[in-house]
């Protein structure tokens, strides 16, 4: 996964979590992972694996397309989205 894509995903997770008013702990519970895992995903100290994206999108109530479209504009431009 490219650094630009990894950054777009990390920022989109944080942005969508905030939009929904969820804490990291609440998102972690929805994903059945630890809160620190969500922290690491959002801070890019742990990359999100491709097979995790579906679960993340479901936990946020979004399709993958919706999720990527909601990534911050700067990151989308880098990815050509």
N, C-alpha and C positions, 0 to 999 in steps of 0.2 A: 504494500500500500504506500502511495506517495506521501511525503510529509504534508503536502497541501491538502490531500484528501483526509488524512488523519486529523489535521487541525480543524478542517471544516466539520468533521464528525464530532470532535470534542466540543467545539463551540456550539454546534446545533443541539447536542445533548443538554448542555447547560442552559441555553436559551429556552428550549422547550420545557425543561424542568421548571424554570422560573416562570414561564408563561402560565403553566398549570398550577403554580403556587405550591409545588412539591419541594420538600426538603431532600437532601441527598439520601437520608435514611429511608424516606418514603419511597423514592425511586428504587433504592436498593432492595427494599422489601418486595416491590413489584417484580423485580428481576431475579429475586432469590439469590442475591449476592450480598457481600458486606458493604457497609457504607464507604469504607476506605476504597473498595473497588470502584465505586462511582466517582469518588474524589480523584483517584488515579486516572480514570478514563477522561474526566473533564480537564485535568491538568496535563494530559498527554504523557504522564509518567508510566502509563500502561496503555498500549494501543487497543482499540476495539477490533476484535476479529470479525471478519466478514460474516461468519455464521452466527454472530451475536446481534447483528443489526436488526434482524426480524423481531427478536425478543424486545430489543430496545424500542423499536417503532411501536410494537404492540403495547408496551408499557406506557408509552406516551400518547397512545390513541391515534397514531398516524400511519399512513402507508409509507413505504420507503421513498417514493417520489415526493410526497408531502414533506417528509423529514428533510430531504436534501434541498428542496426549494426554500425551506425555512432557515437554512444555514445562513450565517451572516453574509451579506452581499459581497464583501471583499473576498471572502473565501470562495464563494461561488464563481466569481470572476476568474480567479486563479485556476479553477477547474473547468472553466468554459461552460458553466451551467446557467 
